[in-house]
Amino acid sequence: VYTTGDEEAFRERYPEVSPEAVVQFLTFDPENPNSILRCVQGARENARTVREIISSEMWLALNRFNMMVGTAAASRIPIIDRGGFFGEVKLASQTFAGITNSTMTHGEAWHWCRLGRQLERADKTSRILDVKYFMLLRSVEDVGTAFDDLQWAAVLRSASAFEMYRKRYGRIAVPKLVQFLMLDREFPRAVLYCLLVARDALHAISGTPLGTFRHPPEKLLGQVCSELAYATVDELIGSGLHEFIDDLQQRINRVGDGVYDTFFALRAPEQFPE
């Protein structure tokens, strides 16, 4: 729940914390806008409104995804016992991303897809890392223990990063893990990689050359990318990783707000530049 930033909403709806309550809240709760059910329903509705822009393969994949989640939500089987459901959700999400890349013209609409996906992915990867680093460590004595290693392995799996990390670094070590999830330029779920792709997509949409800016979100995203590109893992950890990630998440949110204000917010005619 901390990973999605919805702890306050969770406690309002579920007075007692339990595995079943957490899974229900994050999976099928219709009142939670960040539940899997609501996200997939929202994605399908968004796709319906731009049906003429996306490919028929994308529409089919999204409808199947929506039906799969809806059927599971209507089932009486306890959520905690639903075997491979979450694996199917992850596979359906990754399949849709692959279909999008392979069936959609790589023009403005595709760049919008990339921009939204990469900003969201950067935010979620940073949250997954922050929850383990700041909240799940029970005590200093737990550092380096088998229990600690199991939790870090779970963090890597949550980001679909376990195999790629092991191929790169082998044994789990916190500095290397932070390096991989925050600063790697080749792993597609690393924060820096995601933000660099988002930056390129934003400039492709606006037409502004890279290295310059015309709109506030271009400036802010460029600054974040530059800081991460020149940062070292020792600097991130030494200055306080939790504080750095917290500030990073706020800046990513400001980029998203800036994109909305620049490209989507309705303004009076006198507000438009001549």
SEMIKOL-836434 format. One line per 4 residues: their letters; for each residue x, y, z of C-alpha. Coordinates in pm, 1 decimal. Layout:
N
A) X/Y/Z; ...
***
This chain:
274
VYTT) 0.0/0.0/0.0; 288.7/236.9/72.2; 420.5/161.2/-276.3; 111.1/315.4/-435.5
GDEE) 94.2/599.2/-182.5; -260.5/505.4/-79.1; -212.7/422.9/289.3; -459.2/691.9/404.0
AFRE) -733.6/572.5/168.4; -667.6/213.0/272.6; -707.4/285.4/644.3; -1031.1/472.5/580.1
RYPE) -1183.3/165.7/413.8; -1014.5/-116.4/607.4; -983.2/-58.4/984.7; -785.3/-381.2/1030.2
VSPE) -468.8/-447.4/832.0; -444.5/-800.8/693.5; -301.5/-968.3/381.3; -655.5/-1026.4/254.0
AVVQ) -754.7/-662.0/303.1; -440.6/-531.8/133.1; -480.0/-762.2/-166.7; -850.1/-676.7/-199.9
FLTF) -775.5/-304.3/-182.8; -499.2/-317.0/-443.2; -669.5/-567.0/-672.3; -1047.3/-542.8/-694.4
DPEN) -1164.5/-253.6/-477.1; -1393.0/-43.9/-703.0; -1349.8/257.0/-472.7; -970.3/256.0/-504.9
PNSI) -872.8/443.6/-823.3; -534.3/268.6/-821.5; -667.0/-87.5/-791.7; -597.6/-325.7/-1079.4
LRCV) -968.6/-339.6/-1157.8; -1008.3/37.3/-1180.3; -684.1/84.4/-1375.4; -779.2/-171.0/-1640.6
QGAR) -1132.8/-34.3/-1665.3; -993.3/317.2/-1701.5; -744.5/205.0/-1965.5; -1021.4/44.4/-2169.1
ENAR) -1239.8/354.9/-2144.0; -950.1/576.2/-2251.9; -882.9/343.5/-2545.3; -1249.6/356.2/-2644.2
TVRE) -1236.9/734.0/-2673.9; -938.6/712.9/-2912.6; -1049.2/397.7/-3092.0; -974.7/551.1/-3432.5
IISS) -611.8/614.9/-3333.4; -505.7/282.6/-3181.4; -473.3/-46.5/-3370.8; -738.2/-319.2/-3370.7
EMWL) -483.4/-551.7/-3209.2; -442.8/-309.2/-2919.3; -818.9/-284.6/-2875.8; -857.7/-663.2/-2878.5
ALNR) -577.4/-715.5/-2625.7; -719.3/-452.5/-2392.7; -1070.2/-599.2/-2411.1; -936.3/-943.9/-2326.4
FNMM) -740.1/-794.8/-2038.0; -1051.4/-619.1/-1908.6; -1261.3/-934.9/-1934.5; -997.9/-1140.8/-1753.1
VGTA) -980.8/-898.8/-1461.0; -1358.5/-854.4/-1450.9; -1415.1/-1230.2/-1441.1; -1165.3/-1267.1/-1158.0
AASR) -1328.8/-981.9/-966.7; -1667.6/-1154.9/-989.8; -1525.6/-1486.9/-867.8; -1591.9/-1602.3/-512.8
IPII) -1248.8/-1761.8/-478.9; -1049.5/-1587.2/-202.7; -808.3/-1343.6/-364.4; -513.9/-1472.5/-165.6
DRGG) -565.5/-1818.5/-324.2; -584.7/-1713.6/-686.8; -260.1/-1878.0/-795.1; -132.7/-1722.7/-1113.3
FFGE) -375.8/-1432.4/-1143.7; -116.5/-1164.3/-1077.0; 123.6/-1326.4/-1319.9; -150.3/-1313.6/-1583.0
VKLA) -206.9/-945.3/-1508.9; 161.9/-871.3/-1552.6; 176.8/-1074.3/-1874.2; -131.1/-899.6/-2016.0
SQTF) 18.4/-560.2/-1937.2; 351.0/-646.4/-2098.0; 173.8/-798.4/-2398.1; -25.4/-480.6/-2452.6
AGIT) 293.2/-271.8/-2439.9; 455.4/-499.6/-2696.5; 151.4/-487.3/-2925.6; 147.7/-108.6/-2898.2
NSTM) 510.9/-83.5/-3006.2; 471.6/-327.7/-3294.1; 133.8/-225.8/-3442.1; 108.7/150.1/-3388.7
THGE) 270.3/410.4/-3612.2; 555.9/569.2/-3420.7; 412.5/917.5/-3451.1; 271.8/1167.7/-3203.7
AWHW) 11.3/934.8/-3049.4; 275.7/667.9/-2990.5; 503.4/923.7/-2825.7; 218.3/1015.6/-2591.1
CRLG) 189.7/648.5/-2496.2; 563.1/635.5/-2429.7; 562.7/954.1/-2225.1; 285.0/842.2/-1992.6
RQLE) 416.9/488.3/-1953.7; 774.1/594.3/-1876.9; 682.2/862.6/-1623.2; 456.9/615.2/-1443.0
RADK) 720.1/342.4/-1457.9; 992.4/569.6/-1318.5; 765.3/667.4/-1031.3; 671.0/309.1/-947.6
TSRI) 1028.3/176.4/-965.2; 1142.6/448.5/-726.5; 853.7/371.8/-488.9; 929.3/-1.6/-487.2
LDVK) 1292.0/71.8/-400.9; 1201.9/330.4/-137.0; 955.9/103.3/45.0; 1222.5/-162.4/97.0
YFML) 1507.8/75.8/171.7; 1319.9/301.3/413.5; 1021.7/109.7/550.9; 1078.9/-266.3/548.4
LRSV) 1418.3/-284.5/716.2; 1342.6/-398.6/1068.7; 1676.6/-312.5/1225.9; 2041.1/-251.6/1142.9
EDVG) 2112.4/-608.5/1255.1; 1900.7/-739.0/964.6; 2128.4/-585.3/699.5; 2304.1/-853.9/495.6
TAFD) 2108.3/-1141.0/649.4; 1923.4/-1406.1/452.4; 1597.2/-1231.1/540.6; 1730.1/-903.0/401.3
DLQW) 1847.4/-1073.9/81.0; 1505.0/-1233.6/33.6; 1338.0/-894.7/58.6; 1579.4/-739.4/-189.9
AAVL) 1519.0/-1029.7/-428.5; 1146.0/-960.9/-395.9; 1209.5/-595.6/-482.1; 1393.6/-698.7/-798.1
RSAS) 1115.7/-937.4/-896.8; 857.6/-665.2/-837.0; 1036.4/-457.5/-1099.7; 1085.4/-759.1/-1332.8
AFEM) 1455.8/-702.3/-1275.2; 1578.5/-1011.9/-1091.1; 1731.6/-1204.2/-1382.6; 1886.3/-898.3/-1548.1
YRKR) 2039.2/-785.8/-1219.0; 2188.0/-1129.6/-1154.5; 2335.5/-1139.1/-1505.0; 2496.6/-801.3/-1447.8
YGRI) 2611.2/-821.4/-1085.9; 2559.5/-1173.4/-952.0; 2513.6/-1157.4/-575.4; 2274.0/-910.6/-417.8
AVPK) 2448.2/-601.6/-282.0; 2254.8/-289.2/-190.5; 2477.6/-31.0/-368.7; 2473.4/-234.7/-689.7
LVQF) 2098.8/-285.2/-662.6; 2041.4/88.1/-618.4; 2273.7/152.4/-912.9; 2076.1/-90.4/-1128.4
LMLD) 1726.0/32.3/-1042.4; 1807.0/403.3/-1028.1; 2094.5/482.3/-1264.5; 2118.8/207.6/-1525.3
REFP) 2091.4/332.3/-1885.6; 2012.1/-4.4/-2043.0; 1753.9/-171.0/-1818.0; 1407.6/-52.2/-1933.1
RAVL) 1262.9/-21.8/-1581.8; 1551.4/171.2/-1428.0; 1450.3/522.2/-1325.8; 1713.5/700.2/-1537.2
YCLL) 1630.7/492.2/-1845.3; 1258.6/567.2/-1806.7; 1312.0/940.1/-1765.1; 1547.2/961.1/-2063.3
VARD) 1287.4/789.5/-2282.6; 1015.5/1017.3/-2142.3; 1231.8/1321.2/-2219.6; 1283.9/1206.5/-2579.4
ALHA) 910.1/1142.6/-2620.0; 819.4/1485.7/-2481.4; 1058.0/1660.0/-2721.1; 927.9/1452.3/-3012.1
ISGT) 576.1/1573.1/-2928.3; 666.3/1940.7/-2888.4; 925.9/1954.9/-3164.7; 1170.8/2130.3/-2934.7
PLGT) 1533.1/2019.6/-2997.3; 1693.0/1812.8/-2722.1; 1909.0/2020.4/-2492.4; 1671.1/2315.9/-2514.3
FRHP) 1325.0/2385.3/-2376.2; 1018.4/2583.2/-2474.1; 773.6/2460.1/-2211.1; 813.6/2421.2/-1831.1
PEKL) 787.1/2037.6/-1826.2; 1070.6/2012.3/-2080.6; 1294.9/2218.6/-1854.3; 1204.6/2026.4/-1539.3
LGQV) 1240.4/1683.8/-1699.5; 1572.1/1784.1/-1856.5; 1703.0/1897.0/-1518.2; 1600.0/1570.4/-1351.3
CSEL) 1761.6/1364.1/-1627.7; 2085.9/1562.3/-1605.5; 2108.1/1526.7/-1228.4; 2052.4/1151.6/-1244.0
AYAT) 2287.7/1108.1/-1539.4; 2574.8/1265.1/-1347.6; 2490.6/1119.4/-1006.5; 2675.9/827.9/-849.8
VDEL) 2526.4/561.9/-628.2; 2754.4/671.2/-342.8; 2611.6/1023.0/-367.1; 2253.3/895.4/-365.8
IGSG) 2304.6/676.9/-60.5; 2534.3/920.1/118.7; 2294.3/1212.7/89.1; 1995.5/1002.1/197.4
LHEF) 1831.3/776.1/-58.4; 1483.5/812.5/91.3; 1501.4/1191.0/80.8; 1634.6/1183.4/-275.2
IDDL) 1358.0/950.5/-394.4; 1091.3/1152.0/-215.6; 1208.5/1468.5/-392.2; 1234.8/1281.5/-723.2
QQRI) 875.5/1159.1/-699.4; 752.1/1511.6/-635.2; 941.9/1637.8/-938.8; 804.8/1358.9/-1159.1
NRVG) 456.4/1457.8/-1043.4; 532.0/1818.9/-1135.9; 639.5/1706.1/-1482.0; 306.8/1528.9/-1523.1
DGVY) 117.7/1834.9/-1399.7; 320.6/2054.2/-1633.4; 242.2/1832.8/-1931.7; -128.0/1860.5/-1851.7
DTFF) -115.0/2237.9/-1806.4; 85.7/2284.4/-2127.2; -95.2/2052.1/-2364.3; -440.9/1975.1/-2225.0
ALRA) -569.0/2241.5/-1984.1; -832.8/2465.6/-2139.0; -733.4/2830.5/-2133.4; -909.6/3151.5/-2221.1
PEQF) -807.1/3300.1/-2559.6; -613.0/3584.0/-2394.5; -391.2/3327.5/-2219.4; -254.0/3185.6/-2543.3
PE) 74.6/3335.1/-2662.7; 59.4/3534.7/-2986.3
***
